[in-house]
Amino acid sequence: MNTTQQSQFQSTVPDIFLSLINIHTLIAEYGIEKNLSHLVMLRASQINGCSFCVAMHTQDARKEGESNQRLDSLIVFRDMDCFDDKEKLALEWTEALTTLDSKIAHKELHSQLLEYYSAQQISALTSLIGLINVWNRIRISEH
């Protein structure tokens, strides 16, 4: 995560800030691909309307080699062939856990994820989604 722009949160509670940064390192150890992490964080940030995070994750994804086509198409990922089924499921999980829509069949979606991801990877992905939602709220509170 790009932390070059200091926030009020970083200044006032630096220990919590660093702990959240360290969680990203732990999540990465569970085999969630870097490009998928960028897409997940960007999609959640789009849903939450966090302009700071959208800009940062778009930039970070491009630096890691993500294509403009995929970044431009992320909002309509379900209809795009440039995302594979594994990525689409992770992005659906991202939307489900970010919007918390009661109409979503979370258990069914979780079962579908098991076709592509280990239980540990699903837990790590879930942690990443929760973490980006925390970051979005922190950054939005500072707008």
PyMOL commands that set and color helices and strands:
alter all, ss='L'
color gray80, all
select helices_A, chain A and resi 8-12+14-28+34-48+51-63+68-79+85-99+106-113+119-141
alter helices_A, ss='H'
color red, helices_A
deselect
rebuild
show_as cartoon
